[in-house]
């Protein structure tokens, strides 16, 4: 007497075709024929997704292949099939490999098709060979099992819906080159030109504490690519690093100014003028309650691991730094916007974490609707003496609603006077709309940062939380008047997207940058002294002889700023001494400025190159508690290699 399992095994064995030596020999011969015919082909090697021959599943496969007797092979195969049918659950399909098909030519897929001779089909087992019923299993269940077994025997290939291009092999290497469509955009700004002091002695610009450009440059280099030149904003690279400038001696002004002049490392006939600002760091116990609205892009373009998943992890780090009086709300936008978390006290971390974790990506990007709702939520959270801020996290792909940087700029400009600040965090590559992010941050009285790793999230949202979220001065403008009796020419290094008209300096209605608690800001000028052989322009024949202040003064520095909540600016003035003093902070900032100019292939550097930048950065690295400066030096070495230099 047998049990049900024996009956099932007997049924499966009866369904299994008997070994047939004639068919086996014919199939082997045909396989050898196809193999021989396909050798020495001039076609490019096909890409494969096979991993190395390791892992437990491959071990099981090798075990079955090592069984030599036909009887043992048949029995173990039957038992293995029974185990699959009875015990394995049905898992949802994961991401599909994109497989080229010949019939996909019309949809943009171009793949070679190999025509192979096919073996003659073997006759299927006759119905009489299979038992009419399996003991202990009812007819419906038995029919379902037979259908499942048939589907296992004839797996169906699922075609990817995404269009994939398979370009021809590279002519020089023979390697097939795969490219992904790149829709990244960056502000289009030409490097600042040389200015003749006697013709245009005044330079005016808005300060910038954004750091997105440096993070993007690092991401590109670490991925084996030099960044696009428009992605390199030198002031954001320089200001990525903290500098040990002395803080204000008193609370009378929100920041202290530091000026120094020293010889330019790439031109012995010119000088670098460094202007440094150090923001006041209030005692942490004094900071007001914070109302945060996380405006999160959940569109389909955010599915990548470096986008929405990293975004969730980044905000989770930030939440650990909030205080009991702080509040958080979450608004998302994709095909439509929606509030997924009502204003919630930071002490209720479980509720906030759960709302973040439930977010998923899908749909188009309705940026306008999301911004409108986020500002509405922030307005409802604001209270006297508290700070409200919208933190927009996106890859910048605004393709529904407002879709141009100019329109977004106008929209944000109408909202910034409400007292709600806007910070922008960029995530991911491929469709990063940096131009839009810059327009939003610059017009929303906030900062822009690019987060490509969890370490960068910690730097921006944990280590520099106070500076990122708590402003101490708004609309900060710098104006420098150079002394034409001392300076023949000058150029501002960076800040191309922050330039202001001369008359904007005294116009309090003109928006400018903001400084947060503890922030440091650095600006660099390269100046050509009068009489220097490095002068690039000829003096005018009919210009008046320059007459300037007393000897020892290169120029005069003016700064305007508004206290948070004030509509009237205040003025700070200081002279630029004609004294050569260069500390490590100024020299390292200059090395990073050189790094950026090398990436942009700047014409002002002459023969000075990567070796000079690396040497200067090493000599001036100084204290580096977080390793940021050591990382920058390594990036320089990698960039040098990517440019084909030894």
FIBA-289018 format. One record per residue (C-alpha): residue in one letter; y, z, x; residue number from 1. Coordinates in steps of 0.5 Angstrom, whole numbers. Each point is the difference from the previous one (the first is absolute). Example, Ala and Ser with C-alpha at 12.3 -4.5 7.8 and 13.67 -1.06 7.14 Angstrom:
2
- a|-9|16|25|1 $
- s|7|-2|2|2 $
END
This chain:
646
- x|0|0|0|1 $
- x|7|-2|3|2 $
- x|7|3|-2|3 $
- x|6|-4|-2|4 $
- x|2|-1|7|5 $
- x|-6|-3|2|6 $
- x|0|-5|-6|7 $
- x|7|-2|2|8 $
- x|-1|-1|8|9 $
- x|-6|-4|-3|10 $
- x|4|-4|-4|11 $
- x|5|-2|5|12 $
- x|-5|-2|5|13 $
- x|-3|-4|-5|14 $
- x|7|-4|0|15 $
- x|1|0|7|16 $
- x|-2|-7|3|17 $
- x|-6|0|4|18 $
- x|1|-2|7|19 $
- x|-1|-8|1|20 $
- x|-1|-2|7|21 $
- x|1|-7|-1|22 $
- x|7|1|-3|23 $
- x|2|5|5|24 $
- x|-2|-5|6|25 $
- x|4|-5|-4|26 $
- x|6|4|-1|27 $
- x|0|2|8|28 $
- x|0|-7|2|29 $
- x|6|-2|-5|30 $
- x|4|6|3|31 $
- x|-1|-2|7|32 $
- x|2|-7|-2|33 $
- x|6|3|-3|34 $
- x|1|4|6|35 $
- x|-1|-5|5|36 $
- x|5|-5|-4|37 $
- x|6|5|0|38 $
- x|0|1|8|39 $
- x|5|-2|4|40 $
- x|5|-1|-6|41 $
- x|7|-1|2|42 $
- x|3|4|-6|43 $
- x|3|7|1|44 $
- x|-4|6|0|45 $
- x|0|3|-7|46 $
- x|3|7|-1|47 $
- x|-5|5|-2|48 $
- x|0|7|-3|49 $
- x|-6|2|3|50 $
- x|1|7|4|51 $
- x|-5|2|6|52 $
- x|-7|1|-1|53 $
- x|1|7|-2|54 $
- x|-1|5|-5|55 $
- x|-5|3|-5|56 $
- x|-1|-6|-4|57 $
- x|-1|-5|5|58 $
- x|-5|5|3|59 $
- x|-4|0|-7|60 $
- x|0|-7|1|61 $
- x|-3|0|7|62 $
- x|-5|4|-3|63 $
- x|-2|-4|-5|64 $
- x|0|-6|5|65 $
- x|-5|3|5|66 $
- x|-5|1|-5|67 $
- x|-5|-6|1|68 $
- x|-6|0|-5|69 $
- x|2|-4|-6|70 $
- x|-4|5|-5|71 $
- x|5|6|3|72 $
- x|6|-4|-1|73 $
- x|-2|-2|-7|74 $
- x|-1|7|-2|75 $
- x|6|3|4|76 $
- x|5|-6|-3|77 $
- x|-3|2|-7|78 $
- x|1|7|1|79 $
- x|7|-1|2|80 $
- x|2|-4|-6|81 $
- x|-2|5|-4|82 $
- x|4|5|3|83 $
- x|6|-4|-1|84 $
- x|-1|-2|-7|85 $
- x|-2|8|-2|86 $
- x|5|4|4|87 $
- x|6|-4|3|88 $
- x|6|1|-5|89 $
- x|5|-6|-1|90 $
- x|6|0|4|91 $
- x|6|-3|-1|92 $
- x|1|-6|4|93 $
- x|5|1|6|94 $
- x|5|-5|4|95 $
- x|-3|-7|0|96 $
- x|-1|-4|6|97 $
- x|4|-6|-1|98 $
- x|-5|-6|0|99 $
- x|2|-7|1|100 $
- x|-3|-5|-5|101 $
- x|0|-8|0|102 $
- x|2|0|-7|103 $
- x|6|4|2|104 $
- x|4|-6|3|105 $
- x|5|0|-6|106 $
- x|2|7|0|107 $
- x|2|0|8|108 $
- x|-7|2|3|109 $
- x|-2|-5|5|110 $
- x|-6|2|4|111 $
- x|-6|-4|3|112 $
- x|-6|-1|-4|113 $
- x|-7|-1|4|114 $
- x|-5|-4|-4|115 $
- x|-7|3|2|116 $
- x|-7|-3|-2|117 $
- x|-3|5|-6|118 $
- x|-7|2|0|119 $
- x|-4|-2|-6|120 $
- x|0|5|-5|121 $
- x|-6|4|-1|122 $
- x|-3|1|-7|123 $
- x|1|6|-4|124 $
- x|-5|5|-2|125 $
- x|-4|-2|-6|126 $
- x|2|4|-6|127 $
- x|-8|1|0|128 $
- x|1|4|7|129 $
- x|4|5|-3|130 $
- x|-2|6|-4|131 $
- x|2|-1|-8|132 $
- x|2|7|0|133 $
- x|1|6|5|134 $
- x|-3|6|-2|135 $
- x|5|6|-2|136 $
- x|6|-5|-1|137 $
- x|3|-3|-6|138 $
- x|1|-7|-1|139 $
- x|8|1|0|140 $
- x|0|4|6|141 $
- x|-5|-5|3|142 $
- x|4|-6|-2|143 $
- x|6|3|3|144 $
- x|-4|2|7|145 $
- x|-2|-7|0|146 $
- x|7|-3|0|147 $
- x|3|5|5|148 $
- x|-6|-2|5|149 $
- x|2|-7|-1|150 $
- x|7|1|1|151 $
- x|-2|4|6|152 $
- x|-4|-6|2|153 $
- x|6|-5|-1|154 $
- x|6|3|2|155 $
- x|7|-3|-2|156 $
- x|5|-2|5|157 $
- x|7|2|-3|158 $
- x|6|-4|2|159 $
- x|6|3|3|160 $
- x|6|-2|-5|161 $
- x|5|0|6|162 $
- x|2|-6|3|163 $
- x|-2|0|8|164 $
- x|2|-5|5|165 $
- x|-5|-2|6|166 $
- x|4|-4|5|167 $
- x|-3|-4|5|168 $
- x|-2|3|7|169 $
- x|5|1|5|170 $
- x|0|-6|5|171 $
- x|1|4|6|172 $
- x|-5|5|-1|173 $
- x|-4|-2|-6|174 $
- x|0|6|-3|175 $
- x|2|0|-8|176 $
- x|7|3|-1|177 $
- x|1|4|-7|178 $
- x|7|1|-2|179 $
- x|2|4|-6|180 $
- x|6|-2|-4|181 $
- x|6|4|3|182 $
- x|6|1|-5|183 $
- x|4|6|4|184 $
- x|7|-1|0|185 $
- x|5|3|4|186 $
- x|8|0|0|187 $
- x|3|-6|4|188 $
- x|5|3|5|189 $
- x|2|-4|6|190 $
- x|1|5|7|191 $
- x|7|3|0|192 $
- x|4|-5|5|193 $
- x|5|2|6|194 $
- x|7|2|-3|195 $
- x|6|-1|5|196 $
- x|4|6|0|197 $
- x|7|-3|0|198 $
- x|-2|-4|-6|199 $
- x|-4|5|-4|200 $
- x|0|7|2|201 $
- x|-3|4|-6|202 $
- x|-7|0|-2|203 $
- x|-2|3|-6|204 $
- x|-7|2|-3|205 $
- x|-4|5|-4|206 $
- x|-5|4|3|207 $
- x|-7|-1|-1|208 $
- x|-6|6|0|209 $
- x|-5|-5|-3|210 $
- x|-7|-1|4|211 $
- x|-4|-5|-3|212 $
- x|1|-5|5|213 $
- x|-3|4|6|214 $
- x|-6|1|-4|215 $
- x|-1|-7|-2|216 $
- x|1|-2|7|217 $
- x|-5|5|2|218 $
- x|-5|-2|-5|219 $
- x|0|-8|2|220 $
- x|-1|2|7|221 $
- x|-6|4|-1|222 $
- x|-3|-5|-4|223 $
- x|1|-5|6|224 $
- x|6|-4|-3|225 $
- x|8|0|2|226 $
- x|4|1|-6|227 $
- x|5|-5|-3|228 $
- x|6|0|3|229 $
- x|4|2|-6|230 $
- x|-4|6|-1|231 $
- x|2|3|6|232 $
- x|7|4|-1|233 $
- x|2|4|6|234 $
- x|3|5|-3|235 $
- x|-6|3|-4|236 $
- x|-4|-1|6|237 $
- x|5|5|4|238 $
- x|1|5|-6|239 $
- x|-8|0|-1|240 $
- x|0|6|6|241 $
- x|3|7|-1|242 $
- x|5|1|6|243 $
- x|2|7|3|244 $
- x|8|-1|-2|245 $
- x|3|7|-1|246 $
- x|2|2|-7|247 $
- x|7|2|-3|248 $
- x|2|6|3|249 $
- x|3|2|-7|250 $
- x|-1|-2|-7|251 $
- x|7|-3|0|252 $
- x|-3|-7|1|253 $
- x|-7|-2|-2|254 $
- x|-1|-4|6|255 $
- x|2|0|8|256 $
- x|1|-6|4|257 $
- x|-2|-2|7|258 $
- x|2|-5|4|259 $
- x|-2|-3|7|260 $
- x|1|-6|4|261 $
- x|-4|-2|6|262 $
- x|-3|-7|3|263 $
- x|-4|-5|-4|264 $
- x|-7|0|3|265 $
- x|0|-8|-1|266 $
- x|7|-1|2|267 $
- x|3|4|6|268 $
- x|7|-3|-2|269 $
- x|0|3|-7|270 $
- x|0|6|-3|271 $
- x|-4|4|-6|272 $
- x|4|4|-4|273 $
- x|-4|5|-4|274 $
- x|2|3|-7|275 $
- x|-4|6|-2|276 $
- x|1|4|-7|277 $
- x|-4|6|-1|278 $
- x|-1|3|-7|279 $
- x|1|7|-2|280 $
- x|-7|3|-2|281 $
- x|1|6|-5|282 $
- x|-4|6|0|283 $
- x|-6|-2|-4|284 $
- x|1|6|-5|285 $
- x|6|-3|-2|286 $
- x|-2|-7|-3|287 $
- x|1|-1|-7|288 $
- x|-6|-2|-5|289 $
- x|-3|-7|0|290 $
- x|-1|-4|-5|291 $
- x|-5|-6|2|292 $
- x|-2|-6|-4|293 $
- x|-5|-4|3|294 $
- x|0|-8|-2|295 $
- x|-6|-3|2|296 $
- x|-2|-7|0|297 $
- x|-7|-1|-3|298 $
- x|0|-7|0|299 $
- x|-6|-5|2|300 $
- x|3|-1|7|301 $
- x|-1|8|1|302 $
- x|-7|0|0|303 $
- x|-1|-1|8|304 $
- x|-2|7|3|305 $
- x|7|0|4|306 $
- x|4|0|-6|307 $
- x|-2|4|-6|308 $
- x|-6|4|3|309 $
- x|5|2|6|310 $
- x|6|1|-5|311 $
- x|-4|6|-4|312 $
- x|-2|3|7|313 $
- x|7|0|2|314 $
- x|3|3|-6|315 $
- x|-6|5|0|316 $
- x|3|2|7|317 $
- x|7|1|-2|318 $
- x|-2|4|-6|319 $
- x|-2|6|4|320 $
- x|7|0|3|321 $
- x|3|1|-7|322 $
- x|2|7|-2|323 $
- x|-1|4|-7|324 $
- x|7|-2|-3|325 $
- x|-1|-8|2|326 $
- x|-2|-4|-6|327 $
- x|-4|-7|0|328 $
- x|-1|-6|-5|329 $
- x|-4|-6|1|330 $
- x|2|-7|-3|331 $
- x|-4|-6|2|332 $
- x|1|-8|-1|333 $
- x|-4|-6|0|334 $
- x|0|-4|-7|335 $
- x|4|5|-3|336 $
- x|3|7|2|337 $
- x|-3|6|-2|338 $
- x|1|8|1|339 $
- x|-7|3|2|340 $
- x|3|7|2|341 $
- x|5|4|-4|342 $
- x|5|4|5|343 $
- x|-5|5|3|344 $
- x|1|6|4|345 $
- x|-2|-1|7|346 $
- x|-4|6|-1|347 $
- x|-5|-3|-4|348 $
- x|-3|-5|5|349 $
- x|-6|-1|-3|350 $
- x|3|-3|-6|351 $
- x|4|-5|5|352 $
- x|-6|-1|4|353 $
- x|-4|-2|-6|354 $
- x|6|-5|-2|355 $
- x|0|-3|7|356 $
- x|-7|-1|0|357 $
- x|-1|-3|-6|358 $
- x|5|-6|2|359 $
- x|-3|-7|0|360 $
- x|3|-7|2|361 $
- x|0|-6|-5|362 $
- x|5|-5|-3|363 $
- x|7|-3|2|364 $
- x|6|4|3|365 $
- x|5|2|-5|366 $
- x|5|3|5|367 $
- x|6|0|-5|368 $
- x|-4|4|-5|369 $
- x|-3|5|5|370 $
- x|7|1|3|371 $
- x|4|1|-7|372 $
- x|-6|5|-2|373 $
- x|0|4|6|374 $
- x|8|1|0|375 $
- x|-1|2|-7|376 $
- x|-5|5|2|377 $
- x|4|3|5|378 $
- x|6|1|-4|379 $
- x|-4|4|-5|380 $
- x|-2|4|6|381 $
- x|7|1|3|382 $
- x|3|7|0|383 $
- x|7|3|3|384 $
- x|-1|2|7|385 $
- x|-7|-4|1|386 $
- x|-2|-7|4|387 $
- x|-3|-5|-4|388 $
- x|-3|-6|4|389 $
- x|-4|-6|-2|390 $
- x|-6|-2|5|391 $
- x|-2|-7|-1|392 $
- x|-6|-2|3|393 $
- x|-2|-7|0|394 $
- x|-2|-6|5|395 $
- x|6|-3|-3|396 $
- x|-3|-6|-4|397 $
- x|5|0|-6|398 $
- x|-2|-6|-4|399 $
- x|2|2|-7|400 $
- x|7|2|-3|401 $
- x|5|1|6|402 $
- x|-3|-5|5|403 $
- x|6|-1|5|404 $
- x|3|5|5|405 $
- x|7|-2|-2|406 $
- x|-2|2|-8|407 $
- x|-4|6|3|408 $
- x|6|2|4|409 $
- x|5|0|-6|410 $
- x|-5|4|-4|411 $
- x|0|5|5|412 $
- x|7|0|1|413 $
- x|1|2|-7|414 $
- x|-4|6|0|415 $
- x|1|4|7|416 $
- x|7|3|-3|417 $
- x|-5|4|-5|418 $
- x|-2|5|6|419 $
- x|-7|-3|1|420 $
- x|-2|-2|6|421 $
- x|-5|-6|2|422 $
- x|-5|0|6|423 $
- x|-5|-6|1|424 $
- x|-6|0|3|425 $
- x|-4|-6|2|426 $
- x|-7|-1|0|427 $
- x|-5|-5|2|428 $
- x|0|-7|3|429 $
- x|0|-7|-2|430 $
- x|5|0|-6|431 $
- x|5|5|3|432 $
- x|7|-1|-3|433 $
- x|4|3|5|434 $
- x|7|-3|-2|435 $
- x|-1|3|-7|436 $
- x|-2|7|3|437 $
- x|6|-1|4|438 $
- x|5|-2|-5|439 $
- x|-3|6|-5|440 $
- x|1|6|6|441 $
- x|7|-2|2|442 $
- x|3|-1|-7|443 $
- x|-4|6|-2|444 $
- x|3|6|5|445 $
- x|-7|0|3|446 $
- x|-5|-1|5|447 $
- x|-5|-6|1|448 $
- x|-6|2|4|449 $
- x|-7|-4|1|450 $
- x|-6|4|0|451 $
- x|-6|-3|3|452 $
- x|-4|6|2|453 $
- x|-1|7|-2|454 $
- x|3|2|6|455 $
- x|6|-4|-2|456 $
- x|0|3|-7|457 $
- x|0|7|4|458 $
- x|6|-2|4|459 $
- x|4|-2|-6|460 $
- x|-2|5|-5|461 $
- x|-2|6|3|462 $
- x|3|0|7|463 $
- x|7|-3|-2|464 $
- x|0|2|-7|465 $
- x|7|4|0|466 $
- x|3|-6|3|467 $
- x|-3|-5|-5|468 $
- x|1|4|-6|469 $
- x|7|4|1|470 $
- x|6|-3|1|471 $
- x|6|3|4|472 $
- x|5|-6|1|473 $
- x|0|-6|-5|474 $
- x|4|-7|2|475 $
- x|0|1|7|476 $
- x|4|-5|4|477 $
- x|1|-1|7|478 $
- x|6|-4|3|479 $
- x|1|-1|7|480 $
- x|7|-3|3|481 $
- x|-1|-2|7|482 $
- x|5|0|6|483 $
- x|2|-7|2|484 $
- x|3|2|6|485 $
- x|-7|3|2|486 $
- x|-5|-4|-4|487 $
- x|0|-8|0|488 $
- x|-6|-1|-5|489 $
- x|-5|4|-4|490 $
- x|-6|-1|-4|491 $
- x|-3|5|-5|492 $
- x|-8|0|1|493 $
- x|-3|0|-7|494 $
- x|3|2|-7|495 $
- x|1|-7|-2|496 $
- x|-2|2|-7|497 $
- x|5|5|0|498 $
- x|6|-3|2|499 $
- x|7|2|-3|500 $
- x|7|-4|-1|501 $
- x|5|4|4|502 $
- x|4|2|-6|503 $
- x|-7|3|-3|504 $
- x|1|6|4|505 $
- x|5|3|-4|506 $
- x|-2|-2|-7|507 $
- x|-4|5|-3|508 $
- x|-3|-4|-5|509 $
- x|-4|-4|5|510 $
- x|-7|3|1|511 $
- x|-3|1|7|512 $
- x|-6|4|3|513 $
- x|-2|7|-1|514 $
- x|-2|6|5|515 $
- x|-5|5|-2|516 $
- x|-1|7|2|517 $
- x|-2|0|7|518 $
- x|1|-7|1|519 $
- x|2|-3|7|520 $
- x|3|-7|0|521 $
- x|1|-5|6|522 $
- x|4|-6|1|523 $
- x|1|-4|6|524 $
- x|5|-5|3|525 $
- x|0|-4|6|526 $
- x|7|-1|3|527 $
- x|3|-5|5|528 $
- x|5|4|5|529 $
- x|6|-4|1|530 $
- x|0|-4|7|531 $
- x|-8|0|-1|532 $
- x|-4|-6|2|533 $
- x|-4|1|-6|534 $
- x|5|-3|-4|535 $
- x|-2|-5|-5|536 $
- x|6|-3|-3|537 $
- x|7|-2|4|538 $
- x|6|3|-2|539 $
- x|5|-3|-4|540 $
- x|6|-4|4|541 $
- x|5|2|-5|542 $
- x|-2|7|-2|543 $
- x|4|6|2|544 $
- x|-2|5|5|545 $
- x|-4|6|-3|546 $
- x|4|6|0|547 $
- x|-4|6|-1|548 $
- x|0|8|0|549 $
- x|-1|4|6|550 $
- x|-5|-1|5|551 $
- x|-7|3|-1|552 $
- x|-1|-2|-7|553 $
- x|-5|-6|-2|554 $
- x|2|1|-7|555 $
- x|1|4|-6|556 $
- x|-5|2|-6|557 $
- x|1|2|-7|558 $
- x|-5|2|-5|559 $
- x|1|1|-7|560 $
- x|-5|3|-5|561 $
- x|0|4|-7|562 $
- x|-3|6|-1|563 $
- x|-6|0|-6|564 $
- x|3|-1|-7|565 $
- x|7|-1|3|566 $
- x|4|-7|-1|567 $
- x|5|1|6|568 $
- x|-2|-1|7|569 $
- x|2|4|6|570 $
- x|1|-2|7|571 $
- x|-2|1|7|572 $
- x|3|-3|6|573 $
- x|-2|1|7|574 $
- x|2|-4|7|575 $
- x|-5|-4|4|576 $
- x|0|2|7|577 $
- x|0|-5|6|578 $
- x|-5|5|3|579 $
- x|-7|-2|2|580 $
- x|-5|5|-3|581 $
- x|-7|-2|-2|582 $
- x|-5|5|-2|583 $
- x|-7|-1|-1|584 $
- x|1|-1|-8|585 $
- x|5|-5|1|586 $
- x|-4|-4|5|587 $
- x|-7|1|-4|588 $
- x|4|-3|-6|589 $
- x|3|-6|4|590 $
- x|-8|-1|2|591 $
- x|-2|-1|-7|592 $
- x|6|-4|-1|593 $
- x|-2|-5|5|594 $
- x|-7|0|-3|595 $
- x|3|-2|-6|596 $
- x|4|-6|3|597 $
- x|-6|-2|4|598 $
- x|-4|-1|-7|599 $
- x|6|-4|-2|600 $
- x|0|-4|6|601 $
- x|8|2|1|602 $
- x|4|-4|5|603 $
- x|4|5|2|604 $
- x|-6|4|5|605 $
- x|0|-6|5|606 $
- x|-6|1|5|607 $
- x|-1|8|-2|608 $
- x|-7|0|-4|609 $
- x|-6|4|-2|610 $
- x|-1|4|7|611 $
- x|8|2|0|612 $
- x|-1|3|-8|613 $
- x|-6|3|2|614 $
- x|2|3|6|615 $
- x|7|3|-3|616 $
- x|-4|3|-6|617 $
- x|-5|3|5|618 $
- x|6|3|4|619 $
- x|4|3|-6|620 $
- x|-6|2|-5|621 $
- x|2|7|1|622 $
- x|-3|5|-5|623 $
- x|-5|-3|-5|624 $
- x|-3|5|-4|625 $
- x|-3|-5|-5|626 $
- x|-2|-6|5|627 $
- x|5|-5|-4|628 $
- x|3|-2|7|629 $
- x|-7|-1|3|630 $
- x|-2|-4|-5|631 $
- x|6|-4|0|632 $
- x|-1|-1|8|633 $
- x|-7|-2|-2|634 $
- x|2|-5|-5|635 $
- x|5|-3|5|636 $
- x|-6|-2|4|637 $
- x|-4|-3|-5|638 $
- x|6|-4|-2|639 $
- x|0|-2|7|640 $
- x|-7|-2|0|641 $
- x|1|-4|-7|642 $
- x|5|-4|3|643 $
- x|-4|-2|6|644 $
- x|3|4|5|645 $
- x|-5|4|5|646 $
END
